Amino acid sequence: MMLVWSIILIGFMISLGIVVGIYVHVLQVALDTEDSTRIDPLPKK
């Protein structure tokens, strides 16, 4: 029984890691700081 719970826990941790990784990747793409200067360039002095 302990083996079954260990396998379930490892699978859950892997699934959680994949979900968090996708979430972080989506946030990095959405919050790309280069977009701000490309869309609205800094004024030239």
WOKA-V312065 format. One record per residue. RES is the residue in one letter. OMEGA is omega in radians with two decimals (* if undefined). Layout:
res = (RES & RES)
omega = (OMEGA & OMEGA)
//
This chain:
res = (M & M & L & V & W & S & I & I & L & I & G & F & M & I & S & L & G & I & V & V & G & I & Y & V & H & V & L & Q & V & A & L & D & T & E & D & S & T & R & I & D & P & L & P & K & K)
omega = (3.13 & 3.13 & 3.14 & 3.14 & 3.10 & 3.11 & 3.11 & -3.14 & 3.13 & 3.10 & 3.12 & 3.14 & 3.10 & 3.12 & 3.13 & 3.10 & 3.11 & -3.13 & 3.13 & 3.10 & 3.10 & -3.13 & 3.13 & 3.13 & 3.13 & 3.11 & 3.12 & 3.13 & -3.09 & -3.07 & 3.14 & -3.07 & 3.11 & -3.12 & -3.06 & 3.14 & 3.11 & -3.11 & -3.10 & -3.04 & 3.10 & 3.13 & 3.12 & -3.10 & *)
//
